[in-house]
Amino acid sequence: MSALFSPLRLRDVTLRNRVVVSPMCEYSSADGFADDWHVVHLGSRAVGGAGLVFTEAIAVTPEGRISPQDLGIWKDEHGAELARIARFCARQGAQWGTQLAHAGRKGSTKRPWEGGGAVTEGAWTPLGPGNEPFDPRYPVPQALDEAGIARIVAAFAAGARRTLEAGGSVLEIHGAHGYLVHEFLSPLVNRRTDRWGGSFENRTRLAREIVRAVRAVWPERLPLFVRLSATDWVEGGWDVEQTIELAAALRDDGVDLIDVSSGGAVPVAADAIPVGPLYQTPFAERIRREARIATGTVGMIVEPADAEAIVAGGRADLVLLARELLRDPYWPLFAARALGAEIAWPPQYQRAVGDRATMRVPAKV
């Protein structure tokens, strides 16, 4: 029996398998609304056999967007199209949820295919722990005061409520990749001297307050994830030891799984990060073991055998795929066949299964 294609129960939610569609920004929204692109993009991954489908990072406030084209969940009207996605995913047997996010000082920037850097039209002033920009091409942020922090905490809770109303069954808080929550965690970015900066307790305060506010409105029967960058890849920055300590605290606050990524707080030379197959999985394994909490792993996972070995070896509980699912929305269907697991294809596609001699499996890239 395949470990990757075994079910996983988290609270009252059962995922049909351990393959998760990682949040992937599409930069294709107008005023935060999902549209046909998002329905087809996310729905096709549910058809493709994933156990859990996450939206891209979805902004809890307008100024919490990375780009003007990010999805949003800052007003009730956003819920109708999200509910359409939720219903479609459910009909395919997949769970659906949002990744609640605030871009922090990385906000008000152009889409990647427009060259990145500061937005010139429709710009806003991004917010962060201080007023230092991410790099010289990025806008200068405004440092958050107590009232601003309180508004953001409340916005995350409101986003959780709207996710629930739209039919979400799993929720993730984005605390990685140099966005707002990670900015407060990292001593390389957070240079505050008030109760939000300095000590580990102070730097993790925002993450924990957001989790507690979200858990207060997100039902006990439904699981809550947090994505964390396990390391900044820079000496003196946020590191795996601090991640383990925070993960254990978040477990006690009602978090069920840590989605483990890395980097993003500060610009880092490409050769400083040892990018390669499964390069972030050791972090997920260690956090799982030492913080005694379920983990998900992401990053350069392509081969079905590698994904299988991660789950079977107890290195992580979930495998999140991003670029590989952009290349092939139906990766889970072919991976299951490669691993000898029997999973149902959509009846509309059954005639493609019959010609087993030509059935392919994911190839190396």
PyMOL commands that set and color helices and strands:
alter all, ss='L'
color gray80, all
select helices_A, chain A and resi 36-47+62-64+76-91+104-106+112-114+146-166+180-185+200-203+205-217+240-252+270-272+281-291+304-312+323-327+331-338+347-354+356-358
alter helices_A, ss='H'
color red, helices_A
select strands_A, chain A and resi 8-10+13-15+19-21+52-59+95-101+127-128+142-143+170-175+224-229+257-261+294-298+318-321
alter strands_A, ss='S'
color yellow, strands_A
deselect
rebuild
show_as cartoon
